[in-house]
């Protein structure tokens, strides 16, 4: 964006002056209304958002953040002579910046738009994506808006294009991610249909859309902050020996309050061929934590980890839990501090939906080393307590004497079963 500080007022400038100002990126003040067609689409509204909230938009059109938003009918376009060669500029002389309509520089339906979305035209004019920070902040959301503009907001049709009958290619996987946001565009369209010409109802939809864009961009900012944080301190790596893993597996312990840190970590470890991230141990400053499995670590394997954690907490609180209950998805009455999501294998102590759960590490009920120990015990299918390992490997379970016995681990259950069978066989020999 040019740094030209000369400003002209659109309500007093001639058409030639306005045309030259837009060509030279001279700031234009005096815009009091942003106008678009009835049933505005996602790309027009996102364009409004960019014009009204970014430094580039506010520089190009000083005061535009205070402009109202309204729909313009075909009758109004004709009555005001806001169509045709000079229509866009005549509307601008009335303080109205037409977007997605009127044939101007921000109308994607005009011949010179070259099949770009309305939002893309606005980004191109403001030159936001020429800046590295601008690309990082807005590229993902703009990509979605462009995708929806090109493919329509019919999710079923788009899914059929992706062809779910075979394994998704990289490109199709990206499309699937975009479709997760597609419900927003579809509901936006329905909202405008319901609002009709009611300006109050229309404003509610604009406000909702602005909140959506703001949230997405704020999440991107958090991700970029988490990237910088992770670069400075990328956590502590602990080696794990997991059956069925050809590459070395690791447990990564990261301390951060940034809600996007897990995405940063997984993106950084994605291309690591030498070591694979098996579990992310993400710890907050309030002592809460979450354990997220990755790279083939299953929910059943994480169930073993949650058994150990719950038993450690239960022992401190003098609560007795049966083996069969330790791995249940959620033990509401006994250990509510540790939640297990069976579908994903994620173990959490506190979350966005339940932020009041006491942080077990901060309260001292668990130490960081206890959590790490629980992960190693739970996932280490061949690991037994050092004092009893020899007997365990020979199929002899000492039951109550072994500290691992009360965790209710599957491998311990298998050895107990084997041990019982051996004892029964010996008993038969003795009787004979």
C-alpha positions as CSV (number, residue, x, y, z in Angstrom):
1,X,0.0,0.0,0.0
2,X,1.4,3.4,-1.0
3,X,2.1,5.8,1.9
4,X,0.7,8.8,0.1
5,X,-0.9,10.9,2.9
6,X,-2.8,13.3,0.6
7,X,-6.6,12.7,1.2
8,X,-9.5,13.7,-1.0
9,X,-13.1,13.8,0.1
10,X,-15.4,11.6,-2.1
11,X,-18.4,13.9,-1.7
12,X,-16.6,17.0,-3.1
13,X,-14.3,15.3,-5.7
14,X,-15.1,14.9,-9.4
15,X,-15.4,11.6,-11.1
16,X,-12.0,12.0,-12.8
17,X,-10.4,12.9,-9.4
18,X,-12.0,9.8,-7.8
19,X,-10.8,7.6,-10.7
20,X,-7.2,9.0,-10.4
21,X,-7.3,8.6,-6.6
22,X,-8.2,4.9,-6.8
23,X,-5.6,4.4,-9.6
24,X,-2.9,6.0,-7.5
25,X,-4.1,4.6,-4.1
26,X,-4.7,8.1,-2.8
27,X,-6.7,7.9,0.5
28,X,-10.4,8.8,0.0
29,X,-12.4,10.1,3.0
30,X,-16.1,10.7,3.3
31,X,-17.5,7.1,2.9
32,X,-20.5,6.9,5.2
33,X,-22.0,3.7,3.8
34,X,-20.9,0.4,2.4
35,X,-23.5,-0.9,-0.1
36,X,-24.0,-4.3,-1.6
37,X,-26.7,-6.4,-3.2
38,X,-29.5,-8.1,-1.4
39,X,-28.6,-11.5,0.1
40,X,-25.0,-10.5,0.4
41,X,-22.5,-13.4,0.2
42,X,-19.6,-14.3,2.4
43,X,-17.0,-12.7,0.1
44,X,-18.8,-9.3,0.2
45,X,-19.1,-9.3,4.0
46,X,-15.6,-10.4,4.5
47,X,-14.6,-7.6,2.2
48,X,-16.5,-5.2,4.4
49,X,-14.7,-6.6,7.4
50,X,-11.2,-6.1,5.9
51,X,-12.1,-2.5,4.8
52,X,-13.4,-1.5,8.2
53,X,-10.9,-3.3,10.6
54,X,-7.5,-3.4,9.0
55,X,-4.9,-0.6,9.1
56,X,-4.7,-0.8,5.3
57,X,-8.5,-0.4,4.9
58,X,-8.6,2.5,7.3
59,X,-5.7,4.2,5.5
60,X,-7.2,3.8,2.1
61,X,-10.6,5.1,3.2
62,X,-10.2,7.2,6.4
63,X,-13.3,7.0,8.6
64,X,-14.6,3.9,6.9
65,X,-14.7,2.0,10.2
66,X,-17.7,4.2,11.1
67,X,-19.6,3.6,7.9
68,X,-22.9,1.8,8.0
69,X,-23.7,-1.3,5.9
70,X,-26.8,-1.5,3.8
71,X,-28.2,-3.4,0.8
72,X,-28.9,-1.6,-2.4
73,X,-31.8,-2.7,-4.7
74,X,-31.7,-2.6,-8.5
75,X,-34.3,0.2,-8.3
76,X,-32.0,2.3,-6.2
77,X,-29.0,1.6,-8.5
78,X,-31.1,2.8,-11.5
79,X,-32.7,5.8,-9.7
80,X,-29.3,7.0,-8.4
81,X,-27.6,6.3,-11.8
82,X,-25.2,4.1,-9.9
83,X,-24.8,1.6,-12.8
84,X,-23.0,2.0,-16.1
85,X,-19.6,3.4,-16.8
86,X,-19.7,6.1,-14.1
87,X,-22.2,4.5,-11.7
88,X,-19.6,3.4,-9.1
89,X,-18.1,6.9,-8.9
90,X,-21.5,8.6,-8.7
91,X,-22.4,6.4,-5.7
92,X,-19.1,7.3,-4.2
93,X,-19.8,11.0,-4.6
94,X,-22.8,10.3,-2.3
95,X,-20.6,8.7,0.3
96,X,-21.5,5.2,-0.8
97,X,-18.8,2.7,-1.5
98,X,-20.4,-0.1,-3.6
99,X,-19.0,-3.6,-3.0
100,X,-20.1,-6.6,-5.1
101,X,-22.4,-4.5,-7.1
102,X,-22.3,-1.4,-9.4
103,X,-19.6,-2.5,-11.7
104,X,-16.8,-0.7,-9.8
105,X,-13.3,-1.9,-8.7
106,X,-14.8,-4.1,-5.9
107,X,-17.5,-5.7,-8.0
108,X,-16.6,-9.3,-8.8
109,X,-19.3,-9.5,-11.4
110,X,-17.7,-6.9,-13.7
111,X,-15.7,-7.9,-16.8
112,X,-12.4,-6.6,-15.4
113,X,-12.7,-8.6,-12.2
114,X,-11.1,-11.7,-14.0
115,X,-13.2,-14.2,-12.0
116,X,-11.9,-13.1,-8.6
117,X,-14.0,-12.9,-5.5
118,X,-15.1,-9.6,-4.1
119,X,-12.9,-10.1,-1.1
120,X,-9.9,-11.0,-3.3
121,X,-10.4,-7.7,-5.2
122,X,-10.3,-5.8,-2.0
123,X,-7.2,-7.6,-0.8
124,X,-5.5,-6.9,-4.1
125,X,-6.4,-3.2,-3.9
126,X,-5.1,-2.8,-0.3
127,X,-2.0,-4.9,-1.1
128,X,-2.3,-6.7,2.2
129,X,-1.0,-10.0,1.0
130,X,2.3,-8.4,-0.3
131,X,3.3,-8.1,3.4
132,X,4.5,-11.2,5.2
133,X,2.4,-10.5,8.3
134,X,-0.6,-9.9,6.1
135,X,-0.2,-13.3,4.4
136,X,0.1,-15.1,7.7
137,X,-2.9,-13.4,9.2
138,X,-5.4,-13.5,6.4
139,X,-4.3,-16.0,3.7
140,X,-6.1,-19.1,5.3
141,X,-9.4,-17.2,5.8
142,X,-9.2,-15.7,2.3
143,X,-8.5,-19.1,0.8
144,X,-11.7,-20.4,2.4
145,X,-13.8,-17.4,1.2
146,X,-12.4,-17.9,-2.3
147,X,-13.1,-21.6,-2.2
148,X,-16.7,-21.1,-1.1
149,X,-17.2,-18.4,-3.7
150,X,-15.9,-20.7,-6.5
151,X,-17.7,-23.9,-5.4
152,X,-20.9,-22.5,-3.8
153,X,-22.0,-23.2,-0.2
154,X,-23.7,-26.5,-0.9
155,X,-21.6,-28.8,1.3
156,X,-23.0,-32.0,-0.1
157,X,-22.1,-31.2,-3.6
158,X,-18.6,-30.2,-2.6
159,X,-18.2,-33.4,-0.7
160,X,-19.2,-35.3,-3.8
161,X,-16.5,-33.5,-5.7
162,X,-14.0,-34.7,-3.1
163,X,-15.2,-38.3,-3.6
164,X,-15.2,-39.8,-0.2
165,X,-15.0,-43.4,-1.6
166,X,-11.2,-43.4,-1.7
167,X,-8.4,-42.1,0.5
168,X,-8.3,-38.3,0.3
169,X,-5.4,-36.8,-1.5
170,X,-3.5,-33.9,0.1
171,X,-5.6,-31.5,-2.0
172,X,-8.9,-33.2,-1.1
173,X,-7.9,-33.2,2.6
174,X,-7.4,-29.4,2.4
175,X,-10.9,-29.1,0.8
176,X,-12.3,-31.2,3.7
177,X,-10.9,-28.7,6.2
178,X,-12.4,-25.8,4.3
179,X,-15.7,-27.6,4.3
180,X,-15.6,-27.5,8.1
181,X,-16.2,-23.8,7.8
182,X,-18.7,-24.2,5.0
183,X,-21.6,-24.4,7.4
184,X,-20.9,-20.8,8.3
185,X,-21.4,-19.5,4.7
186,X,-24.5,-21.6,4.2
187,X,-26.1,-20.3,7.4
188,X,-25.1,-16.8,6.5
189,X,-27.0,-17.1,3.3
190,X,-30.1,-18.5,5.1
191,X,-29.8,-15.6,7.6
192,X,-30.0,-13.0,4.9
193,X,-32.9,-14.8,3.3
194,X,-34.8,-14.7,6.6
195,X,-33.9,-11.0,7.3
196,X,-35.2,-9.8,3.9
197,X,-35.1,-6.0,3.9
198,X,-35.2,-5.6,7.7
199,X,-32.1,-3.5,8.4
200,X,-32.1,-4.4,12.1
201,X,-32.1,-8.1,11.3
202,X,-29.5,-7.6,8.6
203,X,-27.2,-5.8,11.1
204,X,-27.4,-8.8,13.4
205,X,-26.1,-11.0,10.7
206,X,-23.3,-8.6,9.8
207,X,-22.3,-8.5,13.5
208,X,-22.3,-12.3,13.7
209,X,-20.2,-12.6,10.6
210,X,-17.7,-10.0,11.9
211,X,-17.4,-12.0,15.1
212,X,-16.6,-15.1,13.1
213,X,-13.9,-13.4,11.1
214,X,-12.5,-11.8,14.2
215,X,-12.4,-15.1,16.0
216,X,-10.6,-16.9,13.1
217,X,-8.0,-14.1,12.8
218,X,-7.5,-14.0,16.6
219,X,-6.9,-17.8,16.5
220,X,-4.3,-17.2,13.8
221,X,-2.6,-14.6,15.9
222,X,-2.5,-17.0,18.8
223,X,-0.9,-19.6,16.5
224,X,1.8,-17.2,15.3
225,X,2.5,-16.2,19.0
226,X,2.7,-19.9,19.9
227,X,5.1,-20.5,17.0
228,X,7.4,-17.8,18.4
229,X,7.1,-19.1,21.9
230,X,7.8,-22.7,20.7
231,X,10.9,-21.5,18.8
232,X,12.3,-20.0,22.0
233,X,11.5,-23.0,24.1
234,X,10.5,-26.2,22.3
235,X,9.9,-28.3,25.3
236,X,11.5,-31.3,26.9
237,X,11.8,-34.6,24.9
238,X,11.5,-38.0,26.6
239,X,12.2,-41.2,24.7
240,X,9.4,-43.8,24.6
241,X,9.7,-47.5,23.5
242,X,6.5,-48.4,21.9
243,X,5.7,-51.8,20.3
244,X,5.0,-51.6,16.6
245,X,6.9,-48.4,16.0
246,X,9.7,-48.6,13.6
247,X,11.0,-45.1,14.3
248,X,11.9,-43.8,17.7
249,X,8.9,-42.4,19.6
250,X,9.0,-39.5,22.0
251,X,6.9,-37.8,24.7
252,X,7.1,-34.1,24.4
253,X,6.5,-31.9,27.5
254,X,5.6,-28.3,26.7
255,X,4.6,-25.6,29.2
256,X,2.2,-23.0,27.7
257,X,-1.1,-21.3,28.2
258,X,-1.5,-20.7,24.4
259,X,-4.5,-22.7,23.2
260,X,-2.9,-23.0,19.8
261,X,0.3,-24.6,21.0
262,X,-0.8,-28.2,20.3
263,X,-1.3,-27.3,16.6
264,X,2.1,-25.6,16.4
265,X,3.8,-28.7,18.0
266,X,2.1,-31.1,15.6
267,X,2.9,-29.0,12.6
268,X,6.6,-28.8,13.7
269,X,6.9,-32.6,14.3
270,X,4.9,-33.6,11.2
271,X,7.9,-34.0,8.9
272,X,10.3,-35.5,11.4
273,X,11.4,-38.8,9.9
274,X,13.8,-39.8,12.6
275,X,11.5,-39.4,15.6
276,X,7.8,-39.5,15.9
277,X,5.8,-37.6,18.4
278,X,3.8,-40.2,20.3
279,X,2.2,-38.1,23.1
280,X,2.1,-34.3,23.7
281,X,2.1,-33.4,27.4
282,X,0.9,-29.8,27.4
283,X,1.0,-28.1,30.8
284,X,-0.6,-24.8,31.8
285,X,0.7,-22.4,34.4
286,X,-2.4,-23.1,36.6
287,X,-1.3,-26.8,36.9
288,X,-3.9,-28.2,34.4
289,X,-2.7,-30.4,31.6
290,X,-3.7,-32.3,28.6
291,X,-2.2,-35.5,27.1
292,X,-2.7,-35.8,23.3
293,X,-1.8,-39.0,21.5
294,X,-0.4,-38.9,18.0
295,X,1.2,-41.1,15.2
296,X,-0.7,-44.3,15.8
297,X,-1.0,-44.2,19.6
298,X,-4.5,-45.5,20.1
299,X,-7.3,-44.8,22.5
300,X,-6.8,-48.2,24.0
301,X,-3.2,-47.5,24.7
302,X,-4.1,-44.2,26.3
303,X,-6.6,-46.0,28.4
304,X,-3.7,-47.6,30.2
305,X,-2.2,-44.2,30.9
306,X,-5.4,-42.8,32.4
307,X,-5.6,-45.9,34.7
308,X,-2.3,-45.0,36.2
309,X,-3.1,-41.4,36.6
310,X,-6.4,-42.0,38.2
311,X,-5.0,-44.6,40.6
312,X,-2.2,-42.2,41.6
313,X,-4.8,-39.5,42.5
314,X,-7.1,-42.1,44.2
315,X,-4.3,-43.3,46.4
316,X,-3.7,-39.8,47.7
317,X,-7.4,-39.1,48.3
318,X,-7.9,-42.5,50.0
319,X,-10.4,-43.6,47.3
320,X,-10.6,-47.2,46.3
321,X,-11.4,-47.8,42.6
322,X,-12.0,-51.2,41.0
323,X,-9.8,-52.2,38.1
324,X,-12.8,-52.3,35.7
325,X,-13.6,-48.7,36.5
326,X,-10.2,-47.1,36.1
327,X,-10.4,-47.0,32.3
328,X,-14.0,-45.8,31.9
329,X,-14.4,-42.8,29.7
330,X,-15.4,-40.7,32.7
331,X,-15.5,-41.4,36.4
332,X,-17.7,-38.6,37.6
333,X,-17.9,-39.4,41.3
334,X,-14.4,-40.8,42.0
335,X,-11.8,-38.9,40.0
336,X,-13.5,-36.0,38.2
337,X,-10.2,-34.1,37.8
338,X,-9.0,-36.5,35.1
339,X,-11.3,-36.8,32.0
340,X,-10.7,-39.4,29.4
341,X,-12.1,-38.9,25.9
342,X,-12.5,-42.4,24.5
343,X,-13.0,-41.4,20.9
344,X,-9.7,-39.5,20.6
345,X,-7.7,-41.0,23.5
346,X,-7.1,-37.5,24.9
347,X,-6.6,-37.2,28.7
348,X,-7.3,-33.9,30.3
349,X,-7.2,-32.2,33.6
350,X,-9.3,-29.1,32.9
351,X,-10.4,-27.8,29.6
352,X,-12.1,-24.9,27.7
353,X,-15.5,-26.3,28.7
354,X,-14.6,-27.0,32.3
355,X,-11.9,-24.4,33.3
356,X,-12.7,-24.6,37.0
357,X,-11.2,-28.1,37.5
358,X,-8.3,-27.8,40.0
359,X,-4.9,-28.1,38.3
360,X,-3.5,-31.3,39.8
361,X,0.1,-30.3,39.3
362,X,-0.3,-26.9,41.0
363,X,-2.3,-28.4,43.9
364,X,0.5,-30.8,44.4
365,X,-1.6,-33.9,43.9
366,X,0.6,-34.8,41.0
367,X,4.1,-33.8,40.0
368,X,5.3,-33.3,36.4
369,X,7.4,-36.5,36.9
370,X,4.3,-38.4,38.0
371,X,2.5,-37.6,34.8
372,X,5.6,-38.5,32.7
373,X,5.9,-41.7,34.7
374,X,2.2,-42.6,34.1
375,X,2.7,-42.2,30.3
376,X,5.8,-44.4,30.3
377,X,4.1,-47.0,32.4
378,X,0.9,-47.0,30.5
379,X,2.4,-47.1,27.0
380,X,5.4,-49.3,27.8
381,X,3.7,-52.6,27.2
382,X,6.9,-54.5,28.1
383,X,7.7,-52.4,31.1
384,X,7.3,-53.9,34.5
385,X,8.3,-52.8,38.0
386,X,12.0,-53.2,38.3
387,X,11.7,-55.2,41.6
388,X,9.4,-57.8,40.0
389,X,10.3,-57.7,36.3
390,X,11.9,-61.1,36.3
391,X,8.8,-62.8,37.7
392,X,6.5,-60.9,35.4
393,X,8.4,-62.0,32.3
394,X,8.2,-65.5,33.5
395,X,4.4,-65.2,33.9
396,X,4.4,-65.1,37.7
397,X,2.3,-62.3,39.3
398,X,3.0,-61.3,42.9
399,X,-0.3,-59.4,42.9
400,X,-0.7,-57.1,45.9
401,X,3.1,-56.7,46.5
402,X,3.7,-55.0,43.1
403,X,3.1,-51.2,42.9
404,X,1.9,-51.7,39.3
405,X,-0.7,-54.3,40.3
406,X,-3.3,-51.8,41.4
407,X,-3.2,-49.9,38.1
408,X,-5.2,-52.6,36.5
409,X,-3.0,-52.7,33.3
410,X,-3.9,-55.2,30.6
411,X,-0.4,-56.7,30.6
412,X,-0.7,-57.3,34.3
413,X,-4.1,-58.9,33.8
414,X,-2.6,-61.2,31.2
415,X,0.2,-62.2,33.6
416,X,-2.3,-62.7,36.4
417,X,-4.3,-65.0,34.2
418,X,-1.1,-66.9,33.1
419,X,0.0,-67.1,36.7
420,X,-3.3,-68.5,37.8
421,X,-3.2,-71.1,35.0
422,X,0.3,-72.1,36.1
423,X,-0.8,-72.4,39.7
424,X,-3.8,-74.5,38.8
425,X,-1.6,-76.8,36.7
426,X,0.8,-77.2,39.6
427,X,-2.0,-77.9,42.0
428,X,-3.2,-80.7,39.7
429,X,0.3,-82.2,39.7
430,X,0.4,-82.0,43.5
431,X,-2.9,-83.7,43.8
432,X,-1.9,-86.4,41.4
